[in-house]
Amino acid sequence: MRIISAILILLVFSSCFFNNEARDKKKIALAEIECAQTIKINRLPISLYGYFPDEADSIHVKIKRDAKIVENFIEKIPDQITDSLRHIREYMLNREIMLTDTVFLRINRSTEKKVYNFRYLVRPHFTMLSSGWGCDFYELTVDGKIEEGGDVHITKPGWDIINREDLKVYYTRGR
């Protein structure tokens, strides 16, 4: 009885690990159809590295569509630092952006960042108990450089990751 139970358990677990190519091809095809039908994103995450709130309190955003500026506004950037070693502040651009749009971002009087070529990609989705494929917003171009991950990184000129032992000095200087 134990041998039969062990064999059944082994078969159940092994079925989870063996690759079923036909099933995967079907999931990939469905994800590709979903990606082909997707024409916009509803929000764009922006990470600011190295800026204190008094150095960058707002962001100027322009969205260009079909040779026209359809949005032109300034919004406050949250003050909260979400990662002290990388000195990250997060801003979410909650606007509908077409995949063919170009977004211009500027912090204070710094150089304007040009963000375009938004792309959804078919990517694997793995969990503890399942695997599959899905359509994810994962790629964009910032100033001519392709970025993966679906978010924009704006780094203060000359800034670098803080050494753990320098945290206290960095966060207390001039404050």
N, C-alpha and C positions, 0 to 999 in steps of 0.2 A: 504494500500500500504506500509506503514512504517513497519507494522508487517511482511509482506512477505519479504521485504528487510532485515529486522533485522534477520529473520530466515535464509535467504540465506547467509548472511554474517557470521552468527554463524556457519552454516554448513561448509562453506569454511575454516574458521579458525580452527574449531574443527578437520577437516580432516588432518590438518598439525600436530596436537598433538597426535592423536591416533596412536598407534603402529600397523604397518602392519607387522605381523610376517613373512608371506610368502615373502614379498619384502625384509625384512631384512635378511632372510636366504639366499636368492639368492645373495644379495650383499656380504654377508660374504663368501659364497662359491666362488664367483669370486675373492675376495681379497685373500682367501686361495690359490687358484690356482696361482695367481700372485706371492704370497710369495714363493710358492714351486718352481717356475721357476727362481727366483732371485738367482744369484750365486755370486754377487760381489757388492761392494760399490765403488763409484768413488772419494770419498773424506771423510776425517775423521776430524771433528772439535776437537781441543785440547784447553782447557782453562788452563792458568797458573795463580795460585793464589799466591799473595804475593811477586812476583819476580820483582825487578826493572830491567831496561834494562842492567845495568852494572853487575848485578848478574846472569842474564841469557840472553845472546844475541843470542844464537843459540840452536838448538835441533838436536841431533843425532838420526837418524831413520834407523832401519833395518827391512826389511820385509822378513819373512821366509815362504817359500812355499815348501811343499813336502820335508822337511829335507834339503833344500838349501836356502841360503840367496840370494834372487833375487834383492833386492835393499839395498844399504848401502850408506847413504849420510848424510851430515850436511847442514841445512838450517838456515837462519837468522829468528829470531822471531820478528814480528812487535813490535816497541817500544810503540805504543799507548796503554794507559790504558783505557779500555772501561767501567769500573765500579769502581769508586774511593773508595766506601765503602768496596767492596770485593777485590779490587786491582787486577782486572782481565786483563790479556792480552790474546788475541785470536790468534791462529795459525791454519791455515787450511792445512792439509796434502792432497794435490791434487794429489793423486796417485790411480791407480786401485788396490783395495784390495779384494782378494777373501774371501768369508765367512769362508773358512777353513784356511786362513793365520794366522800367528802370527806376531804381530808388536811389536818391542822393541823400547822404547823411553827413551832418557837420556838427562837431562839438565846438562850441564857442567860435573862435576865429581860425580854427585849424583847417587843414586841407579837407576838402569835401571827398567823401568815399562814394564811389559809384558801384552800386550793387545791381546785378542783372543776371540773365540766363538762369532763372530759377528752374530746377528740375526735380521731378519725382523719379525715383528709381525703384526697381523691383529688388527687394532685399529679403534675406532669410529671417524668419521669426522663430526663435527657439525659446521654449520654456522647459521647466523640469519634466513635464509629461507630454509635451507635443512639439511638433515642428511644422513649419509652414512657410509660406511666402506672402509678402504683402507689398503694397505700394506706399512708399514713404517719401516725404519731402526731405531730400538729403543733400542736394548739391546746389551751389550758386557760385557766381563769379564776383569777386570784389577787386576792383581796380585791375582787371585783367588776369587775376590769379584765381584758379578754381579752388573753392573751399568745400570740404565735406562736412556733413553734420547738420546742415540746414540752419545755421545761425551765423551772424556777423560778429567778428571780433574787431574791436577798435582799441588799439594800444597807445598809451601816452608815449610820445617820442622819448627814447633813452631809458625807458622803464624796463625792469627785469624782475623775475620772481624773487621774492624776499627770502633770505635765509632765516630759518626758524629763530636762531639766536639774535637776529637783528630786529625782530618784530616790535619789541617794546620801544626801541629807539625810533624806528620808522613811524610808528603810529603816535608817538608823543612829540615829535619834533615840530616846533612851530604851531602847535595846537593848544 
